[in-house]
Amino acid sequence: MKAVTARELAERLGGSLLDCSPDLALTEVRTLKEAGPTSVSFLASARYTAQARESGAGLLLARPGDDLEGRPRLVMDSPYLGFARLMALFHPEPVPDWGDGPVHPTARVDPGARVAPGASVGARTVVGSGCILYPGVHVGEDCILGADCVLLSGVVLYRGTILGDRVRIHANSVIGSDGFGYASSGGRHVKINQAGWVEVGDDVEIGACSAVDRGALGPTRILSGTKIDNLCQIGHGVQIGEHCLVVAQVGISGSTTIGNQVTLAGKAGIAGHLHVGSRSVVHGLTVVAKDLPEDSFVSGCPARPHQKWLESQAALYRLPQVLKKLARSLEGRPEPPERKG
């Protein structure tokens, strides 16, 4: 997209420019950390105020009460809704580029790769040596597959997905689907176009019917050696470290980071924008709602140290007996005789 001026953005999005030249040319949308002098970014939560003050963004979307110490900004009631409209402006949904056959003429498929009948490969995609694409696989535009990758039937790689070497993805998993990003306004939910992508490292295996969402602006990453089970959900912008185990029905919310050699047991849930330290173990059915330091072992809802959770469960199991004893004491009734044998 060509550059737009700050004045034009203010007219399209509404709001008032403060400490900003109306003629400032803006060319892209970036996160607060990555933004440069021609970037637009946004402050949707006061917890990121310090980061916004230090951001290199040429223009910030902010609320009227945000104190950004003179940073150039477009003041509006809902910066997050403004961000959604920015994404539609700078990153409209691309039009698919279909070829006449299953492999687009601009794709490069190594002679040592095998593309089964019923599989398709999109424009400008690169498929490495030794890859096997089973029937019903669809690889979208601008993807890169390293050597010896195996995609089982029904796997879909959305545009821009990058796989390392020896990646194995089981049937009906989807890599690069849109992140669950919406800005709410007036009781309705406005879609935020997802312009990021997914990067998968070497020797990663992803089970059947799992989904890995693309980031809104940057990548969702799964680093080398990590194994993901069936029916898992990896949210947009998540970063998973090396040699992790993500067991069935785990859900990881957007922008969370997972260290190296972490185990997330079955049906564990991790809230968004958190960090789970390396070598941690999250027990099955656990809900993590705050950051975990390295070498944590947690259980329960909300998560707590595993030993504390065992103690609380043991106490809960004894609670009915304790309540009966308390009631007898308050009513002046004697304790029943102990049973023998």
ZIDA-V166908 format. One record per residue. N is the residue number from 1. SS is DSSP state (hx for helix, st for strand, lp for the rest). OMEGA is omega in degrees with one decimal (none if undefined). Layout:
<<N & SS & OMEGA> <N & SS & OMEGA>>
This chain:
<<1 & lp & 177.2> <2 & lp & -178.8> <3 & lp & 172.5> <4 & st & 179.8> <5 & st & 176.4> <6 & hx & 178.4> <7 & hx & -179.9> <8 & hx & 177.3> <9 & hx & 179.3> <10 & hx & 178.9> <11 & hx & -178.4> <12 & hx & -173.8> <13 & hx & -171.4> <14 & lp & -179.6> <15 & lp & -174.2> <16 & st & 176.0> <17 & st & 175.8> <18 & st & 176.9> <19 & lp & -175.8> <20 & lp & 174.4> <21 & lp & 178.5> <22 & lp & -177.5> <23 & lp & 178.3> <24 & lp & 179.4> <25 & st & -177.9> <26 & st & -171.1> <27 & lp & -172.2> <28 & st & 172.2> <29 & st & -178.7> <30 & lp & 172.9> <31 & lp & 179.7> <32 & lp & -178.2> <33 & lp & -171.7> <34 & lp & -171.9> <35 & lp & 176.3> <36 & lp & -173.1> <37 & lp & 176.2> <38 & lp & -177.9> <39 & st & 167.9> <40 & st & 173.0> <41 & st & -173.9> <42 & st & 175.7> <43 & lp & -177.4> <44 & lp & -177.4> <45 & lp & -178.7> <46 & hx & -178.6> <47 & hx & -179.8> <48 & hx & -177.0> <49 & hx & -179.3> <50 & hx & 178.8> <51 & hx & 178.8> <52 & hx & 178.8> <53 & hx & -178.3> <54 & hx & -176.0> <55 & lp & 176.2> <56 & lp & -175.8> <57 & lp & 175.3> <58 & lp & -179.8> <59 & st & 178.2> <60 & st & 169.0> <61 & st & -174.3> <62 & st & 177.0> <63 & lp & -178.4> <64 & lp & -175.8> <65 & lp & -177.4> <66 & lp & 179.3> <67 & lp & -177.3> <68 & lp & 171.1> <69 & lp & 173.5> <70 & lp & 177.2> <71 & lp & 177.6> <72 & lp & -172.8> <73 & st & 171.9> <74 & st & -174.1> <75 & st & -178.6> <76 & lp & -176.2> <77 & lp & -176.7> <78 & lp & 178.0> <79 & hx & -179.0> <80 & hx & 174.4> <81 & hx & 175.0> <82 & hx & 176.9> <83 & hx & 178.5> <84 & hx & 179.9> <85 & hx & 175.4> <86 & hx & -177.5> <87 & hx & 176.8> <88 & hx & -179.3> <89 & hx & -175.4> <90 & hx & -176.4> <91 & lp & 176.2> <92 & lp & 179.3> <93 & lp & -179.4> <94 & lp & 176.4> <95 & lp & -179.8> <96 & lp & -179.9> <97 & lp & -177.1> <98 & lp & 170.6> <99 & lp & 178.6> <100 & lp & -177.1> <101 & lp & -178.2> <102 & lp & 178.0> <103 & st & -178.7> <104 & lp & -177.3> <105 & lp & 178.2> <106 & lp & 177.1> <107 & lp & 177.0> <108 & st & 179.9> <109 & st & -179.5> <110 & lp & 179.6> <111 & lp & 179.5> <112 & lp & 177.9> <113 & lp & 179.6> <114 & st & 177.3> <115 & st & -173.3> <116 & lp & 171.6> <117 & lp & -179.8> <118 & lp & 172.9> <119 & lp & -180.0> <120 & st & -178.0> <121 & st & -172.7> <122 & lp & -175.2> <123 & lp & 173.1> <124 & lp & 179.1> <125 & lp & 179.2> <126 & st & 179.1> <127 & st & -173.4> <128 & lp & -178.3> <129 & lp & 175.3> <130 & lp & 178.4> <131 & lp & 176.5> <132 & st & 177.1> <133 & st & -175.5> <134 & lp & 178.8> <135 & lp & 177.6> <136 & lp & 176.1> <137 & lp & 171.9> <138 & st & 175.4> <139 & st & -174.2> <140 & lp & -176.4> <141 & lp & 169.9> <142 & lp & 175.5> <143 & lp & 174.6> <144 & st & 176.4> <145 & st & 177.0> <146 & lp & -176.8> <147 & lp & 168.3> <148 & lp & 173.9> <149 & lp & 178.2> <150 & st & 176.9> <151 & st & -178.3> <152 & lp & -171.5> <153 & lp & 175.8> <154 & lp & 177.8> <155 & lp & 177.0> <156 & st & 170.4> <157 & st & 175.5> <158 & lp & -175.4> <159 & lp & 172.3> <160 & lp & -179.8> <161 & lp & -179.6> <162 & st & 176.0> <163 & st & 172.9> <164 & lp & 179.5> <165 & lp & 172.3> <166 & lp & 174.5> <167 & lp & 179.6> <168 & st & -178.2> <169 & st & -173.3> <170 & lp & -166.5> <171 & lp & 169.9> <172 & lp & 171.9> <173 & lp & -176.2> <174 & st & -178.7> <175 & st & 177.9> <176 & st & 175.8> <177 & st & -177.1> <178 & lp & 171.6> <179 & lp & -177.4> <180 & lp & -174.8> <181 & lp & -179.5> <182 & st & 172.2> <183 & st & -175.8> <184 & st & 178.9> <185 & st & 177.9> <186 & lp & -179.9> <187 & lp & 177.8> <188 & st & -173.8> <189 & st & -176.3> <190 & st & -177.1> <191 & st & 171.6> <192 & lp & 178.8> <193 & lp & -175.2> <194 & lp & -172.5> <195 & lp & -178.6> <196 & lp & -176.8> <197 & st & 178.6> <198 & st & 174.4> <199 & st & -179.2> <200 & st & -176.0> <201 & lp & -179.0> <202 & lp & 170.9> <203 & lp & 174.2> <204 & lp & 173.8> <205 & st & -179.4> <206 & st & -175.1> <207 & lp & -175.7> <208 & lp & 172.5> <209 & lp & 173.3> <210 & lp & -178.8> <211 & st & 175.3> <212 & st & -174.9> <213 & st & 174.5> <214 & lp & 175.9> <215 & lp & 177.2> <216 & lp & -178.5> <217 & lp & -178.7> <218 & lp & -173.1> <219 & st & 157.3> <220 & st & -173.9> <221 & st & 170.1> <222 & st & -172.4> <223 & lp & -167.9> <224 & lp & 172.4> <225 & lp & -178.6> <226 & lp & -179.8> <227 & st & -178.9> <228 & st & -174.5> <229 & lp & 177.5> <230 & lp & 168.5> <231 & lp & 176.9> <232 & lp & 179.2> <233 & st & 177.9> <234 & st & -173.2> <235 & lp & -174.9> <236 & lp & 177.5> <237 & lp & 178.0> <238 & lp & 175.6> <239 & st & 179.5> <240 & st & -175.6> <241 & lp & -175.6> <242 & lp & 169.9> <243 & lp & 174.5> <244 & lp & 173.8> <245 & st & -179.6> <246 & st & -167.8> <247 & lp & -169.5> <248 & lp & 174.0> <249 & lp & 171.5> <250 & lp & 174.2> <251 & st & 178.9> <252 & st & -177.0> <253 & lp & -170.6> <254 & lp & 173.5> <255 & lp & 174.9> <256 & lp & 177.0> <257 & st & -180.0> <258 & st & -179.0> <259 & lp & -179.4> <260 & lp & 173.8> <261 & lp & 176.8> <262 & lp & 174.0> <263 & st & 174.2> <264 & st & -174.4> <265 & lp & -169.5> <266 & lp & 176.4> <267 & lp & 173.5> <268 & lp & 177.9> <269 & st & -179.6> <270 & st & 179.4> <271 & lp & -173.7> <272 & lp & 174.3> <273 & lp & 179.0> <274 & lp & 173.3> <275 & st & 174.4> <276 & st & -174.0> <277 & lp & -177.6> <278 & lp & 176.5> <279 & lp & 177.4> <280 & lp & 175.3> <281 & st & 176.4> <282 & st & -175.2> <283 & lp & 178.0> <284 & lp & 178.8> <285 & lp & 179.9> <286 & lp & 175.4> <287 & st & -179.6> <288 & st & -175.5> <289 & lp & 175.2> <290 & lp & -177.2> <291 & lp & 176.0> <292 & st & 176.6> <293 & lp & 178.1> <294 & lp & 174.7> <295 & lp & 175.3> <296 & lp & 171.1> <297 & st & -169.8> <298 & st & 177.7> <299 & st & 169.5> <300 & lp & -179.4> <301 & st & -1.1> <302 & lp & -176.0> <303 & lp & 173.8> <304 & st & 177.8> <305 & st & -171.5> <306 & hx & -179.1> <307 & hx & 177.3> <308 & hx & 178.6> <309 & hx & 177.9> <310 & hx & 179.8> <311 & hx & -179.3> <312 & hx & 177.8> <313 & hx & 177.4> <314 & hx & 178.4> <315 & hx & 179.1> <316 & hx & 179.0> <317 & hx & -179.4> <318 & hx & -172.7> <319 & hx & 179.8> <320 & hx & 180.0> <321 & hx & 179.3> <322 & hx & -179.7> <323 & hx & 177.7> <324 & hx & 179.9> <325 & hx & 178.9> <326 & hx & -179.8> <327 & hx & 178.3> <328 & hx & -178.8> <329 & hx & -179.1> <330 & hx & -178.3> <331 & hx & 178.8> <332 & lp & 177.9> <333 & lp & 179.8> <334 & lp & 175.2> <335 & lp & 176.2> <336 & lp & 179.8> <337 & lp & 178.2> <338 & lp & 176.4> <339 & lp & 178.4> <340 & lp & 178.2> <341 & lp & none>>
